[in-house]
Amino acid sequence: FMSEALRGVIGYLITEVGYNRLEAIHHSENIASGRVMLHAGMLHEGKLRDYRMNNTGALVDCDMYSILSREINRKE
C-alpha cells in the first residue's frame, strides 16, 4: 500500500504542483523503505555516509532516491 500511496503523492506533486525533481532518503539499514521508493518508480542515487543522527545520537548512513518529471510517464 505504501508504494501506491507514494506514487499518488509523486504524481500530484509533479503534475499538479509542478515539481521537476523529488528526493527522498532513508537510513541505509531500513531496507524496506528503499523497496517502497523503488516500487514507486524512484531511482537509487547513492549512499550518504554519516548523514544523519539516529535517536541514540549515532551518525548513520542514508540512501537517497529521486524521480524526475520526465520519468513518471515511463513508470505508469
Residue pairs with C-beta under 8 A, 6 or more apart in sequence:
2 36
3 36
3 39
3 40
6 36
6 37
6 40
7 40
7 41
7 75
10 22
10 40
10 41
10 42
10 67
10 72
11 72
11 76
13 19
13 22
14 20
14 22
14 67
14 69
14 72
15 72
19 69
20 68
20 69
21 66
21 67
21 68
21 69
22 42
22 66
22 67
23 45
23 64
23 65
23 66
24 37
24 42
24 64
24 65
24 66
25 48
25 51
25 52
25 62
25 63
25 64
25 65
26 33
26 34
26 37
26 62
26 63
27 33
27 52
27 54
27 60
27 61
27 62
28 47
28 60
28 61
28 62
28 63
29 60
34 44
34 63
34 65
37 44
37 65
38 44
38 65
40 67
41 67
41 71
41 72
41 75
42 65
42 66
42 67
43 65
43 66
43 67
43 71
44 63
44 64
44 65
45 64
45 65
45 66
46 63
46 64
47 61
47 62
47 63
47 64
48 61
48 62
48 63
48 64
49 61
50 59
50 60
50 61
51 59
51 60
51 61
51 62
52 59
52 60
52 62
53 59
53 60
54 60
67 75
